[in-house]
């Protein structure tokens, strides 16, 4: 009987967890997340147009806007000592679209450190390392994602 009660308790907890959705954006990404995904009920064309508008309003000049591939690439934007570039891609899903936002960061004084490998690294969430040069770039990217109207935010870590 003790095991039966324990089984039902575990079943109840797992069902409660599965059915409890989040309300609003999840602003606590996993460490080293380098993609922000914005789930929206907008069409792919609307999503593309909205991201183009958001990036321009944030002061980014557009290097490439490919309406066929639904991809936008920005030119570098300088924030204090760092430069950031962003790429937005829209992916069609069954009932909506997902906007994938990624970026690159360059910090001149850290450019040749082991952490960066001498290249422009992906913008990453590095909250636990308070002095990491990734943090300002991540905050800019997160700020852009939060400006997308009625979007549900998810995070991912793409290796590459």
C-alpha positions as CSV (number, residue, x, y, z in Angstrom):
1,X,0.0,0.0,0.0
2,X,2.9,2.3,0.8
3,X,4.3,1.9,-2.7
4,X,0.9,2.4,-4.4
5,X,0.4,5.7,-2.5
6,X,4.0,6.8,-3.5
7,X,3.3,5.9,-7.2
8,X,0.1,8.0,-7.3
9,X,1.8,10.9,-5.7
10,X,4.6,10.8,-8.3
11,X,1.9,10.5,-11.1
12,X,0.1,13.5,-9.7
13,X,3.2,15.6,-9.5
14,X,4.4,14.7,-13.0
15,X,0.9,15.5,-14.5
16,X,0.8,18.8,-12.7
17,X,4.2,19.7,-14.1
18,X,3.3,18.7,-17.7
19,X,0.1,20.7,-17.7
20,X,1.4,23.9,-16.0
21,X,2.4,26.3,-18.8
22,X,4.4,29.4,-18.4
23,X,2.7,32.8,-18.7
24,X,4.9,35.3,-20.5
25,X,8.5,35.1,-21.6
26,X,11.0,32.9,-19.9
27,X,13.8,35.3,-19.2
28,X,16.1,32.8,-17.5
29,X,18.1,31.0,-20.2
30,X,20.4,28.1,-19.6
31,X,24.1,28.9,-19.4
32,X,25.8,29.3,-22.8
33,X,22.5,29.5,-24.7
34,X,23.3,31.1,-28.0
35,X,19.9,31.2,-29.7
36,X,16.7,33.0,-28.8
37,X,13.6,31.5,-30.3
38,X,10.5,33.6,-30.5
39,X,7.3,31.5,-31.0
40,X,4.5,33.6,-32.6
41,X,1.1,33.1,-34.2
42,X,2.1,35.5,-37.0
43,X,2.6,34.3,-40.5
44,X,6.2,33.9,-41.7
45,X,5.9,37.1,-43.8
46,X,4.6,39.1,-40.8
47,X,7.3,37.7,-38.6
48,X,10.0,38.6,-41.2
49,X,8.6,42.2,-41.4
50,X,8.3,42.6,-37.7
51,X,11.9,41.5,-37.0
52,X,13.1,43.8,-39.8
53,X,11.3,46.7,-38.2
54,X,12.5,45.9,-34.7
55,X,16.1,45.7,-35.8
56,X,16.0,49.0,-37.7
57,X,14.3,50.7,-34.7
58,X,17.1,49.4,-32.5
59,X,19.6,51.2,-34.8
60,X,20.9,48.3,-36.8
61,X,21.5,48.8,-40.5
62,X,20.5,45.8,-42.5
63,X,23.3,44.0,-44.5
64,X,21.0,41.4,-46.0
65,X,17.3,40.9,-46.0
66,X,16.4,37.8,-48.0
67,X,12.6,37.5,-48.3
68,X,12.8,34.1,-50.0
69,X,14.9,32.5,-47.3
70,X,13.3,34.7,-44.6
71,X,16.8,35.7,-43.3
72,X,18.0,39.1,-42.0
73,X,21.6,39.9,-41.3
74,X,22.7,43.2,-39.7
75,X,25.9,45.2,-40.0
76,X,28.0,45.6,-36.9
77,X,26.6,47.9,-34.2
78,X,29.0,49.2,-31.6
79,X,28.0,49.2,-27.9
80,X,30.7,50.8,-25.7
81,X,33.7,48.6,-26.4
82,X,32.0,45.7,-28.2
83,X,30.6,45.1,-31.7
84,X,27.6,42.9,-32.3
85,X,26.0,41.5,-35.4
86,X,22.7,39.7,-35.5
87,X,21.0,37.2,-37.7
88,X,17.3,36.6,-37.7
89,X,15.7,33.6,-39.5
90,X,12.0,32.8,-39.7
91,X,11.0,29.1,-39.6
92,X,7.5,27.9,-40.6
93,X,5.7,25.6,-38.1
94,X,2.3,23.9,-38.4
95,X,0.3,26.7,-36.8
96,X,2.8,29.6,-36.4
97,X,6.2,30.8,-37.1
98,X,9.4,30.7,-35.0
99,X,11.9,33.5,-35.2
100,X,15.5,32.4,-34.5
101,X,17.7,35.2,-33.3
102,X,21.5,34.7,-33.1
103,X,24.6,36.9,-33.2
104,X,28.3,37.4,-33.1
105,X,30.3,39.6,-30.7
106,X,33.8,41.1,-30.9
107,X,35.5,42.7,-28.0
108,X,38.9,44.1,-29.0
109,X,40.7,43.8,-25.6
110,X,39.5,40.1,-25.3
111,X,39.7,39.1,-28.9
112,X,42.8,36.9,-28.6
113,X,42.0,35.3,-25.3
114,X,41.5,31.6,-25.1
115,X,37.8,32.1,-24.4
116,X,37.3,33.6,-27.8
117,X,39.8,31.6,-29.9
118,X,40.8,34.8,-31.7
119,X,37.6,34.9,-33.7
120,X,34.2,36.5,-33.3
121,X,32.3,34.2,-31.0
122,X,28.6,33.5,-30.8
123,X,26.6,35.8,-28.6
124,X,26.0,33.6,-25.5
125,X,24.3,33.9,-22.2
126,X,27.1,34.0,-19.7
127,X,25.3,35.4,-16.7
128,X,27.3,33.4,-14.2
129,X,30.5,35.0,-15.3
130,X,29.6,38.6,-14.4
131,X,32.5,40.2,-16.1
132,X,32.2,38.2,-19.3
133,X,32.1,40.3,-22.5
134,X,29.2,38.1,-23.7
135,X,26.8,39.7,-21.2
136,X,26.3,43.1,-22.9
137,X,25.8,41.5,-26.3
138,X,23.3,38.9,-24.8
139,X,21.4,41.7,-23.1
140,X,21.1,43.6,-26.4
141,X,19.9,40.4,-28.2
142,X,17.4,39.7,-25.4
143,X,16.2,43.3,-25.5
144,X,15.4,42.8,-29.2
145,X,13.6,39.6,-28.6
146,X,11.5,41.1,-25.9
147,X,10.3,43.8,-28.3
148,X,8.6,41.2,-30.5
149,X,4.9,41.7,-29.8
150,X,3.1,38.7,-28.3
151,X,6.0,36.3,-28.8
152,X,6.8,33.4,-26.5
153,X,10.5,33.2,-25.9
154,X,12.5,30.0,-25.7
155,X,16.3,29.5,-25.5
156,X,18.6,27.0,-27.2
157,X,22.2,26.1,-27.3
158,X,23.4,25.3,-30.8
159,X,26.9,23.8,-31.1
160,X,28.9,24.7,-34.0
